[in-house]
Amino acid sequence: MGQSKGDRVVKGSVDQFTAVSIYRDGTFTTTTGIAGFGKESPHDRLLGFDHDADSMRRKSAAGRGVAGIATGGFSLLASNNRGVLYVTVTGEKTGVQSFTTRNPDGHILTSARKLKAAADLVLASPKPAEAENPSTDVVSQIQRLAELHTAGVLTDDEFSAKKSELLGRI
């Protein structure tokens, strides 16, 4: 599945060394290297994207001041956020990939939000084959949903709702 940059919806960082690109056709790639410049993975069909911030809050001014004095100003170069950002990307071939960033900077937090919005848009868009032929293979779609459910990506309610929706197409 060769893609051109024009087919890309968004590219953003998910941690300090990894960037994800999401494409209009529902595929994605990961690029590993400093600032996302490096070797790009083969395209994989995007099945899910999620992010979660654990205890994400800004450090207090007093705390940053004390840390700055204690470290001779070195700590002032660090991120003002504290907490952990988790990003999970699920692909058809690659399965579930998780990326963790401790004390992420604003750039990574913004990237995660942009990637989530783009993934939601791409996943909600009907694929060309589905748009032309609504009787696509419902069984294989339910099997993929079951895999996501088993992997913990979908809750019981989400799985049941989507399965009922697919069965309603028959």
N, C-alpha and C positions, 0 to 999 in steps of 0.2 A: 504494500500500500504506500506508494510514494506520495509525498505531500509537498506542496510548496508553502513558503512562508505566508502567502496570501490566504491559504486555507486555515491558518491558525487563528483561533479566537483570542487566546491569551497565553502568555508565558509568564510564570512567576516563581519565586523562590519558595520552597517548602522547608528548607533549613539552610545552614550556612554554605553547604556544598552541593545542593541539589535543586534543580529547577524542573518544573513540569510545564509542558506545552499541551494545550487542549485544542483539538481541531474540529472544524464544522461537521465532519463526517462521523463524529462520535469516537474518534481515536485519541490517544494521547501518547506522548513520549516523555522520558525523563532524561535530563542531561546532568551528569555528575562532573564536577570540577569546581574550581574557585569561581565564585559569582555566577555559577550556572554555565560557564563556558568550558566545554569539554566534550566527552564522548556522549553522543545521543543514542538512546536505546531504539530498537525497532518499534514501529507503531503497534499499539495494542488497543483493543476495543475497550472503551471506558464503561465500566459497570456501576461505579459509585465513587463519590468523593465526599469526604467529611473532614471537619477540623473542630478542635475543641481546645479551649484555653483553660488550664487548671490554675486557680488562684492568681489570675493575671491582675496585677494592680501596679500602680506606679510607686516607686520608692519615695519616702518622705524627704523633704528638703533637709530636715535635721539629720536624718540617717545618712543621706548622701554627703552632707558636710562633714560629719564625724568620720565617715569612711574615707573621704578625700584627704583629711588631715592625717589619718592613720596610715594611708598608703602614699603620702607625699603627692597627692593629686592624681595618681594613676587610676584610681577607681572612677574618677569623673569621666574617663573615656569610655567606660562600660555602659551598657544599656541602662536606661532609667526604669525599665520594666522588670518585674520579678514574677516568676511563675514559669509554667511550662506550656508550650504549644504542641499539640499533637495533630498531625495531618495524616489521613488514611486515604490511599488511592487504591481502588479495586479494578483490576484489569482481567479480561477474559483469559489471557495467556499467563500473565505474571501473578495473578491472584491478588491477595491483600498485601499492600506495602505500607508500612508505617514509618513516619518521619517525626522525630522529636527534637524540639529546640528549647533549651533552657534559657530563660531571660531573653526572649526574642526582641529584636529591635522593631521599630515601627514599619520598616520596609517589609519584613517577613510577615508581620501581622496583616498589613494591607494586601500583600500578595496572596495570602491564604484566603482572604475574603473575596478577592477578585476571581481566584481559581474556583472557589465554591460557587459563585454566581454563574460563571461560565459553564461549569460542569452541570449545574441545575438546568441551564438553558439548553445545552446540547442533549442532555439525557431526556428532557421533556419534548424535544423536537422529534417528529416522526421521521424515521429513516426512509430514504427513497423507496426501498422495496416495500415497506409497510404502507407508505402513502399510496402506492399503485395497487397493492394487493393486501387488503385488510385481513385476508384469511392466511396470514403468515403462520408458520409452524408454531402453534400455540403450545404444543407439548414441550418443544425445546425451550421456549421462553419460560415456562413454568419450571422446567428443570434448572435453568439458570437462576431463577428466583429461589428455588430450594437450596442451591449451593450457597447463595448469599445469605439465606436464612441460617443455614448450618454454620457458616463462617461467623455469624453474629452481626452481620452488617444490617440485616433487616430484623425487626421485631416480629413477634407472632402476629400482631395486628396488621402491620404493614404487609407481611407476606400474604395473609388471608385476604386482605383488601385487593391487592394486585392480582392475586390468583382468581378471585371472583370476577374482577374486571376483564381479565383475559378469557375466562370461560364464557362470559357474556357476549363475546364477539362471535362465538361459534353459531 
